Amino acid sequence: AGGSSSGGGTTSDTIYLPVATMPQRGTIVLSQCESRLSGGAEAFGEVLEAAMGGCRMVMEVMAAAVRERGAGLWKAKEGKADVLLDDW
């Protein structure tokens, strides 16, 4: 593992690559590489693909949470929701 330098990119094994995507379209809307990649374009492609996979995973978790919340709200609207009271 190499060290990191102040200022520009880092020269360590850790690659910092913020990515924002539209996962349903497979479109990258932001990519900012602040690390030096010793493998060139091939290494960048591998890191970018891994980052996009992470974005897809986050989208799936968020979509599941929205579906679950929406189902609960729909049940409540129809008067079929279970009310849970916590013991304080």
ABEGO torsion letter per residue (X at the ends): XBBBBBEBBBABABBBBBBBBBAAAGBBABBBBABBBAAEAAAAAAAAAAAAAAAAAAAAAAAAAAAAAAAAAAAAAAGABBBBBBBX
